[in-house]
Amino acid sequence: MMARQFLLMLGKDARRSGYCFGDCVGVALKISEKEGEAEHSCIHLIYDYNLDGKWEKAKDETSDFFIYRMHQGRLQIHRSCSGLIKL
């Protein structure tokens, strides 16, 4: 993935972070790192992607979590928090 495309996607999701069609609970934006990774190398964004009024931590493409990170010199995007970082 090109860095420009990565940044465009990150910007789009960052603008949406925190949106909820109902009463969502939690932190909509968090910057952290996975154990053993560089400090501040992971950005968690959450928004009500499917408009069901809650933020879901699903382990597949239905997740409302969007995780952007730098891992071993590569840019990565994940749609769930499974296996990455405890929120």
Beta strands, then each sheet from edge to edge (+ up, - down):
strand 1: 29-32
strand 2: 42-46
strand 3: 65-71
strand 4: 74-78
sheet 1: 1+ 2- 3+ 4-
end
